[in-house]
């Protein structure tokens, strides 16, 4: 499964599908059922590859010269533009019709058009250009694609190419490239990201690795290969290598899901019958969307975490779906990726400072990391209590929801039973504020939590908690509760996974020493004396 189509918008896909289904004008009903398609599947597939891979520069230049030749030499028999006649009315986009269209040579003071044995030869000033008849199918479907994204294309080509010189033709080619680029900004991932994905895909194929069996050791292997490969983008940073692998895995999963959706017999749970489970698709898309979640606002207003804590947590949130399988890689990113950032900054200053930083690797860093996570857990719990107190006072509905979300599951179940016994269909629930008070009086655990929230708020002097906000700010505090609750769950799973990997300090220190040997060796290769001045 290739990830070449990852990130392609539904709009762009529908354009390609429309090109596949475009029919010939004046189709003969007696013709074969599959003969009326205007463009061959091969040409549409080739164009889609050019567009998705952003390799359309040569096509734009070829089409610009071809349109110049059509405007000046094509024997149009209609009152329409020669371009409209050539591409849409006469459908002169087969090699045979292409040759026939330019059978008569044309020459004037601005240029010359001649159909030679193998190529259409163009002379424009001092410039010669040749177009093979075998290219006309691809150029014709490219013309149709351009017209779909820029409806004024025909008029613009006609105006810009009439009496145009070679410089004007090249300027038009640049204009076409810019139009495609602007369109693709909203319908394809960034070109740099695509290039990285293609490199990752090629590395998988060349190394014989499978996307479903990649592990922590493979991340190091990819980094070792990519950072020394002159054909690769810059993979000097370990964090870049890890990010691209994890993003690439997500891309593969989504591309595979899209393929299954396109070719599944139906939605359902019968996999043997070719059905696809929509629940799995929803879960996949939800997990992949987590990498776009920013938690920066948690260190702003209301200030729930410090900036340093947010920086430590953001990678955990971004790569939450991969924490179990690539736990060691994520820990290496947090510790040794940070050390490499220090080395990069030192290299910019001087070789002496770089040598000093390289000689001082982190020590017992995994234990310090665990302690930092424990501190964040305490801060998270305290901030959630403060947010709960605020919402109970400015938005009773949101406050009750936040209250229930912070209670243990057995307590919530007891409250649900009590509500069902106390209120029936004929006795609707009271106002949220009244209901919260009733629950507080009925359940000691709720009363204890509300009291703790009040005390936490009184002790908090950070931005957003110095005074009680107004109801107009309720949405901001509700968003903070949702984000912080998600962070708390990610943090809990990450910490639990580390404890499974290393249940005591000795085991954790042993793992750290092993990883430190790996990264000290790699960083000496990258930033050692031989490379310090580069």
Secondary structure in CASP SS format (residue, H / E / C, confidence):
PFRMAT SS
TARGET T0000
AUTHOR 0000-0000-0000
METHOD secondary structure of the structure
MODEL  1
X C 1.00
X C 1.00
X C 1.00
X C 1.00
X C 1.00
X C 1.00
X C 1.00
X C 1.00
X C 1.00
X H 1.00
X H 1.00
X H 1.00
X H 1.00
X H 1.00
X H 1.00
X H 1.00
X H 1.00
X H 1.00
X H 1.00
X H 1.00
X H 1.00
X C 1.00
X E 1.00
X C 1.00
X C 1.00
X C 1.00
X C 1.00
X C 1.00
X C 1.00
X C 1.00
X C 1.00
X C 1.00
X C 1.00
X C 1.00
X C 1.00
X C 1.00
X E 1.00
X C 1.00
X C 1.00
X C 1.00
X H 1.00
X H 1.00
X H 1.00
X H 1.00
X H 1.00
X H 1.00
X H 1.00
X H 1.00
X H 1.00
X H 1.00
X H 1.00
X H 1.00
X C 1.00
X C 1.00
X C 1.00
X C 1.00
X H 1.00
X H 1.00
X H 1.00
X H 1.00
X H 1.00
X H 1.00
X H 1.00
X H 1.00
X H 1.00
X H 1.00
X H 1.00
X H 1.00
X H 1.00
X H 1.00
X H 1.00
X H 1.00
X H 1.00
X C 1.00
X C 1.00
X C 1.00
X C 1.00
X C 1.00
X C 1.00
X C 1.00
X C 1.00
X H 1.00
X H 1.00
X H 1.00
X H 1.00
X H 1.00
X H 1.00
X H 1.00
X H 1.00
X C 1.00
X C 1.00
X C 1.00
X C 1.00
X C 1.00
X H 1.00
X H 1.00
X H 1.00
X H 1.00
X H 1.00
X H 1.00
X H 1.00
X C 1.00
X C 1.00
X C 1.00
X C 1.00
X E 1.00
X E 1.00
X E 1.00
X C 1.00
X C 1.00
X E 1.00
X E 1.00
X E 1.00
X E 1.00
X E 1.00
X C 1.00
X C 1.00
X C 1.00
X E 1.00
X E 1.00
X E 1.00
X E 1.00
X E 1.00
X E 1.00
X C 1.00
X C 1.00
X E 1.00
X E 1.00
X E 1.00
X E 1.00
X E 1.00
X E 1.00
X H 1.00
X H 1.00
X H 1.00
X H 1.00
X H 1.00
X H 1.00
X H 1.00
X H 1.00
X H 1.00
X H 1.00
X H 1.00
X H 1.00
X H 1.00
X H 1.00
X H 1.00
X H 1.00
X H 1.00
X C 1.00
X C 1.00
X C 1.00
X H 1.00
X H 1.00
X H 1.00
X H 1.00
X H 1.00
X H 1.00
X H 1.00
X H 1.00
X H 1.00
X C 1.00
X C 1.00
X C 1.00
X C 1.00
X H 1.00
X H 1.00
X H 1.00
X H 1.00
X H 1.00
X H 1.00
X H 1.00
X H 1.00
X H 1.00
X H 1.00
X H 1.00
X H 1.00
X H 1.00
X H 1.00
X H 1.00
X H 1.00
X H 1.00
X H 1.00
X H 1.00
X C 1.00
X C 1.00
X C 1.00
X C 1.00
X C 1.00
X C 1.00
X H 1.00
X H 1.00
X H 1.00
X H 1.00
X H 1.00
X H 1.00
X H 1.00
X H 1.00
X H 1.00
X H 1.00
X H 1.00
X H 1.00
X H 1.00
X H 1.00
X H 1.00
X H 1.00
X H 1.00
X C 1.00
X C 1.00
X C 1.00
X H 1.00
X H 1.00
X H 1.00
X C 1.00
X C 1.00
X H 1.00
X H 1.00
X H 1.00
X H 1.00
X H 1.00
X H 1.00
X H 1.00
X H 1.00
X H 1.00
X H 1.00
X H 1.00
X C 1.00
X C 1.00
X C 1.00
X C 1.00
X C 1.00
X C 1.00
X C 1.00
X C 1.00
X C 1.00
X C 1.00
X C 1.00
X H 1.00
X H 1.00
X H 1.00
X H 1.00
X H 1.00
X H 1.00
X H 1.00
X H 1.00
X H 1.00
X H 1.00
X H 1.00
X H 1.00
X H 1.00
X H 1.00
X H 1.00
X H 1.00
X H 1.00
X H 1.00
X H 1.00
X H 1.00
X H 1.00
X H 1.00
X H 1.00
X H 1.00
X H 1.00
X H 1.00
X C 1.00
X C 1.00
X E 1.00
X E 1.00
X C 1.00
X C 1.00
X C 1.00
X H 1.00
X H 1.00
X H 1.00
X C 1.00
X E 1.00
X E 1.00
X C 1.00
X H 1.00
X H 1.00
X H 1.00
X H 1.00
X H 1.00
X H 1.00
X H 1.00
X H 1.00
X H 1.00
X H 1.00
X H 1.00
X H 1.00
X H 1.00
X H 1.00
X H 1.00
X C 1.00
X C 1.00
X C 1.00
X H 1.00
X H 1.00
X H 1.00
X H 1.00
X C 1.00
X C 1.00
X C 1.00
X C 1.00
X C 1.00
X C 1.00
X C 1.00
X H 1.00
X H 1.00
X H 1.00
X H 1.00
X H 1.00
X H 1.00
X H 1.00
X H 1.00
X H 1.00
X H 1.00
X H 1.00
X H 1.00
X C 1.00
X H 1.00
X H 1.00
X H 1.00
X C 1.00
X C 1.00
X C 1.00
X C 1.00
X H 1.00
X H 1.00
X H 1.00
X H 1.00
X H 1.00
X H 1.00
X H 1.00
X H 1.00
X H 1.00
X H 1.00
X H 1.00
X H 1.00
X H 1.00
X H 1.00
X H 1.00
X H 1.00
X H 1.00
X H 1.00
X H 1.00
X H 1.00
X H 1.00
X H 1.00
X H 1.00
X C 1.00
X H 1.00
X H 1.00
X H 1.00
X H 1.00
X H 1.00
X H 1.00
X H 1.00
X H 1.00
X C 1.00
X C 1.00
X C 1.00
X C 1.00
X C 1.00
X C 1.00
X H 1.00
X H 1.00
X H 1.00
X H 1.00
X H 1.00
X H 1.00
X H 1.00
X H 1.00
X H 1.00
X H 1.00
X H 1.00
X H 1.00
X H 1.00
X H 1.00
X H 1.00
X H 1.00
X H 1.00
X H 1.00
X H 1.00
X H 1.00
X H 1.00
X H 1.00
X H 1.00
X H 1.00
X H 1.00
X H 1.00
X H 1.00
X H 1.00
X H 1.00
X H 1.00
X C 1.00
X H 1.00
X H 1.00
X H 1.00
X H 1.00
X H 1.00
X H 1.00
X H 1.00
X H 1.00
X H 1.00
X H 1.00
X C 1.00
X C 1.00
X C 1.00
X H 1.00
X H 1.00
X H 1.00
X H 1.00
X H 1.00
X H 1.00
X H 1.00
X H 1.00
X H 1.00
X H 1.00
X H 1.00
X H 1.00
X H 1.00
X H 1.00
X C 1.00
X C 1.00
X C 1.00
X C 1.00
X C 1.00
X C 1.00
X C 1.00
X C 1.00
X C 1.00
X H 1.00
X H 1.00
X H 1.00
X H 1.00
X H 1.00
X H 1.00
X H 1.00
X H 1.00
X H 1.00
X H 1.00
X H 1.00
X C 1.00
X H 1.00
X H 1.00
X H 1.00
X H 1.00
X H 1.00
X H 1.00
X H 1.00
X H 1.00
X H 1.00
X H 1.00
X H 1.00
X H 1.00
X H 1.00
X H 1.00
X H 1.00
X H 1.00
X C 1.00
X C 1.00
X C 1.00
X C 1.00
X C 1.00
X C 1.00
X C 1.00
X C 1.00
X C 1.00
X C 1.00
X C 1.00
X H 1.00
X H 1.00
X H 1.00
X H 1.00
X H 1.00
X H 1.00
X H 1.00
X H 1.00
X H 1.00
X H 1.00
X H 1.00
X H 1.00
X H 1.00
X H 1.00
X H 1.00
X H 1.00
X H 1.00
X H 1.00
X H 1.00
X H 1.00
X H 1.00
X H 1.00
X H 1.00
X H 1.00
X H 1.00
X H 1.00
X H 1.00
X H 1.00
X H 1.00
X H 1.00
X H 1.00
X C 1.00
X C 1.00
X C 1.00
X H 1.00
X H 1.00
X H 1.00
X H 1.00
X H 1.00
X H 1.00
X H 1.00
X H 1.00
X H 1.00
X H 1.00
X H 1.00
X H 1.00
X H 1.00
X H 1.00
X H 1.00
X H 1.00
X H 1.00
X H 1.00
X H 1.00
X H 1.00
X H 1.00
X H 1.00
X H 1.00
X C 1.00
X C 1.00
X C 1.00
X C 1.00
X C 1.00
X C 1.00
X C 1.00
END
